[in-house]
């Protein structure tokens, strides 16, 4: 078999997404034939070379697993948590094979979460520029004005984790329950951390509840805390959404 980049081999084995695999390599946690490798351009032959990650021998490509989970509030979207809070992995009893979350829902959010060991697909979906629409039901404190909602629809400037500011892509915002503390249906075409909370904060409103109900072609259809396997046709549609949407096409549709 021809040599391939190490991060691709690690992702195919279901250890981590390709981006996380790159971090494993650069941090010196990958060895090929007994020699630590830290260069991202390094290649290996998965059939001939002995590849170890964190000291464990790589067993080759795993059967791909694709799960749709309804994440409840109060669970962390990580494989493990240093604060010993419950993670989404605690909800996956009966799953044979290692999977990891695609992106995240924060501790106080709920709804549709994908988990897989398909590193290539996970990487494509987690890129902020993937333009795969994600739809949320959002309850906010106080009633935003039409001018404030218009700002969200056109794209507001929000802070990032590293202290910078970026302009969020245009969002589709629709009132679904008009009240003193209304509910909105919000569709995004990017996936920045805590993006919806930060968007509403920029127009002066605190987000009380967030529930993701759609992710690309998938809809939330299992009870809280439960999961199901994706059907082959659902995986195919998800791949198509991640790989064939031209940049900007969805953004224009949301204007």
C-alpha positions as CSV (number, residue, x, y, z in Angstrom):
1,X,0.0,0.0,0.0
2,X,1.3,3.5,-0.8
3,X,2.5,5.7,2.0
4,X,-0.1,8.2,3.3
5,X,0.1,11.2,5.6
6,X,0.1,10.2,9.3
7,X,-2.8,12.4,10.2
8,X,-4.9,10.7,7.6
9,X,-4.0,7.2,8.8
10,X,-4.8,8.1,12.4
11,X,-8.1,9.6,11.5
12,X,-9.0,6.5,9.4
13,X,-8.3,4.4,12.4
14,X,-10.9,6.3,14.4
15,X,-8.5,7.7,17.0
16,X,-9.3,11.3,16.4
17,X,-10.3,13.8,13.7
18,X,-7.6,14.8,11.2
19,X,-7.1,18.2,13.0
20,X,-6.7,16.5,16.4
21,X,-4.4,13.9,14.8
22,X,-2.2,16.8,13.7
23,X,-2.0,18.0,17.3
24,X,-1.0,14.5,18.4
25,X,1.8,14.5,15.9
26,X,3.2,17.9,16.7
27,X,3.1,17.2,20.5
28,X,5.3,14.1,20.0
29,X,2.7,11.5,20.8
30,X,3.0,9.5,17.6
31,X,5.8,7.1,16.8
32,X,6.5,5.2,13.5
33,X,8.7,2.0,13.8
34,X,9.8,3.2,17.3
35,X,10.8,6.7,16.2
36,X,8.8,9.7,17.4
37,X,7.5,11.8,14.5
38,X,6.6,15.5,14.9
39,X,6.5,16.7,11.3
40,X,3.0,17.1,9.8
41,X,4.3,16.1,6.3
42,X,5.5,12.7,7.5
43,X,4.1,9.7,5.8
44,X,3.8,6.0,6.6
45,X,2.4,2.8,5.1
46,X,-0.3,1.5,7.5
47,X,0.1,-2.1,6.2
48,X,3.9,-2.2,6.7
49,X,4.8,0.3,9.4
50,X,4.2,0.0,13.2
51,X,2.4,3.2,14.2
52,X,1.8,4.0,17.8
53,X,-0.4,6.8,19.2
54,X,0.1,7.5,22.9
55,X,2.1,4.3,23.1
56,X,-0.8,2.2,21.7
57,X,-0.3,0.3,18.4
58,X,-2.6,1.5,15.6
59,X,-4.8,-1.4,14.4
60,X,-5.7,0.0,11.0
61,X,-9.0,1.4,9.7
62,X,-12.1,0.8,11.8
63,X,-15.6,0.2,10.5
64,X,-17.1,3.6,10.4
65,X,-19.8,4.4,12.9
66,X,-22.2,7.4,12.6
67,X,-24.5,8.3,15.5
68,X,-27.1,10.9,16.0
69,X,-27.5,11.8,19.7
70,X,-30.1,14.0,21.5
71,X,-27.7,15.7,24.0
72,X,-29.5,16.8,27.2
73,X,-28.4,19.9,29.1
74,X,-25.7,19.3,31.8
75,X,-23.4,17.1,29.6
76,X,-20.0,18.2,28.3
77,X,-19.4,17.6,24.6
78,X,-15.9,16.0,25.1
79,X,-14.5,12.5,25.4
80,X,-13.4,13.2,29.0
81,X,-13.6,16.1,31.4
82,X,-11.0,17.2,33.9
83,X,-13.7,18.6,36.2
84,X,-15.4,15.2,36.2
85,X,-18.6,16.5,34.8
86,X,-20.7,13.9,32.8
87,X,-19.8,13.8,29.2
88,X,-21.8,12.8,26.1
89,X,-19.8,9.6,26.1
90,X,-21.7,8.5,29.2
91,X,-24.8,8.3,27.0
92,X,-23.4,5.8,24.5
93,X,-23.9,2.5,26.3
94,X,-23.8,-0.4,23.9
95,X,-21.7,1.4,21.2
96,X,-18.9,-0.9,20.0
97,X,-16.0,1.1,18.8
98,X,-14.6,4.5,19.7
99,X,-16.4,7.6,18.5
100,X,-15.9,11.3,19.2
101,X,-18.2,14.3,18.8
102,X,-18.4,16.3,15.6
103,X,-18.1,19.9,16.9
104,X,-19.8,20.7,20.2
105,X,-22.9,21.8,22.0
106,X,-22.0,23.7,25.2
107,X,-22.8,22.5,28.7
108,X,-26.1,24.3,28.9
109,X,-27.3,23.5,25.3
110,X,-29.1,20.5,24.1
111,X,-30.2,18.8,20.9
112,X,-28.8,17.1,17.9
113,X,-25.1,16.0,18.1
114,X,-23.2,13.9,15.7
115,X,-20.6,11.4,16.8
116,X,-18.4,9.3,14.5
117,X,-15.0,7.7,14.0
118,X,-14.8,8.9,10.4
119,X,-12.1,11.5,10.8
120,X,-12.3,12.8,7.2
121,X,-16.0,13.6,7.4
122,X,-15.7,15.0,10.9
123,X,-13.0,17.3,9.8
124,X,-15.0,18.6,6.8
125,X,-18.1,19.2,9.0
126,X,-16.2,21.0,11.8
127,X,-14.6,23.6,9.5
128,X,-16.4,26.9,10.1
129,X,-16.4,27.5,6.4
130,X,-18.2,24.1,5.6
131,X,-21.5,26.0,5.1
132,X,-23.6,23.1,6.3
133,X,-26.7,24.7,7.8
134,X,-27.5,24.0,11.5
135,X,-30.8,25.0,12.9
136,X,-31.5,25.8,16.6
137,X,-34.6,26.7,18.7
138,X,-33.5,29.7,20.9
139,X,-35.2,31.3,23.9
140,X,-33.9,34.8,24.7
141,X,-34.4,37.1,27.7
142,X,-36.3,40.2,26.7
143,X,-37.9,41.0,23.3
144,X,-35.4,42.1,20.6
145,X,-36.5,44.9,18.3
146,X,-36.9,44.4,14.5
147,X,-33.7,46.4,14.1
148,X,-31.8,44.1,16.4
149,X,-33.0,41.0,14.6
150,X,-32.1,42.6,11.3
151,X,-28.5,43.0,12.6
152,X,-28.4,39.2,13.3
153,X,-29.8,38.5,9.8
154,X,-27.1,40.6,8.1
155,X,-24.2,39.3,10.4
156,X,-22.9,40.9,13.6
157,X,-19.4,41.3,14.9
158,X,-18.7,38.8,17.7
159,X,-15.7,38.2,20.0
160,X,-13.7,35.0,19.6
161,X,-11.9,32.8,22.2
162,X,-8.5,34.5,21.5
163,X,-9.8,38.1,22.0
164,X,-10.3,39.0,18.4
165,X,-13.5,40.0,16.7
166,X,-15.0,38.5,13.6
167,X,-18.1,39.1,11.6
168,X,-20.5,36.2,11.8
169,X,-22.1,35.1,8.5
170,X,-25.7,36.1,7.9
171,X,-28.2,34.1,9.9
172,X,-31.7,33.1,9.2
173,X,-33.9,34.2,12.1
174,X,-37.6,33.5,12.4
175,X,-40.0,34.1,15.4
176,X,-41.7,30.9,16.4
177,X,-43.2,32.1,19.7
178,X,-43.9,35.8,20.3
179,X,-43.7,36.6,24.0
180,X,-41.9,38.7,26.6
181,X,-39.1,36.2,26.4
182,X,-39.6,34.9,22.8
183,X,-38.4,31.8,21.0
184,X,-36.7,32.0,17.6
185,X,-35.6,29.5,15.0
186,X,-32.0,30.4,14.1
187,X,-30.1,28.8,11.2
188,X,-26.4,29.2,10.9
189,X,-24.0,28.3,8.2
190,X,-20.9,28.3,10.4
191,X,-20.0,26.8,13.7
192,X,-18.1,29.1,16.0
193,X,-17.9,28.4,19.7
194,X,-20.9,29.8,21.6
195,X,-21.9,31.7,18.4
196,X,-25.6,32.1,19.0
197,X,-25.1,33.3,22.6
198,X,-22.5,35.8,21.5
199,X,-24.7,37.0,18.6
200,X,-27.6,37.8,20.9
201,X,-25.4,39.4,23.5
202,X,-24.2,41.8,20.8
203,X,-27.7,43.1,20.5
204,X,-28.3,43.2,24.2
205,X,-30.1,39.9,25.0
206,X,-29.2,36.9,27.1
207,X,-29.9,33.5,25.7
208,X,-31.8,31.3,28.1
209,X,-32.1,28.1,26.1
210,X,-30.7,26.5,23.0
211,X,-31.7,23.3,21.3
212,X,-30.3,22.2,18.0
213,X,-33.0,20.5,15.9
214,X,-31.4,20.1,12.4
215,X,-27.8,19.5,11.1
216,X,-27.6,19.7,7.3
217,X,-30.0,17.0,6.0
218,X,-30.6,15.4,9.5
219,X,-33.4,16.2,11.9
220,X,-33.6,15.5,15.6
221,X,-35.9,12.5,16.0
222,X,-34.8,10.7,19.2
223,X,-35.7,11.5,22.9
224,X,-33.2,13.3,25.2
225,X,-30.3,11.2,26.1
226,X,-30.9,8.6,23.4
227,X,-29.1,8.0,20.1
228,X,-29.4,6.0,16.9
229,X,-27.2,4.9,14.0
230,X,-27.4,6.9,10.8
231,X,-28.8,5.1,7.8
232,X,-26.4,4.7,4.8
233,X,-28.5,7.2,2.7
234,X,-28.3,9.8,5.6
235,X,-24.5,9.4,5.7
236,X,-24.4,9.9,1.9
237,X,-26.5,13.1,2.1
238,X,-24.3,14.4,5.0
239,X,-21.2,13.8,2.9
240,X,-22.8,15.6,0.0
241,X,-23.7,18.6,2.2
242,X,-20.2,18.8,3.6
243,X,-18.4,18.4,0.3
244,X,-20.4,19.9,-2.5
245,X,-21.9,23.2,-1.1
246,X,-20.1,26.0,-2.9
247,X,-18.8,28.7,-0.6
248,X,-21.3,31.5,-0.2
249,X,-24.2,29.8,-1.9
250,X,-26.1,29.2,1.4
251,X,-25.2,32.6,2.7
252,X,-26.9,34.3,-0.3
253,X,-30.0,32.3,0.3
254,X,-30.2,33.5,3.9
255,X,-30.0,37.2,3.0
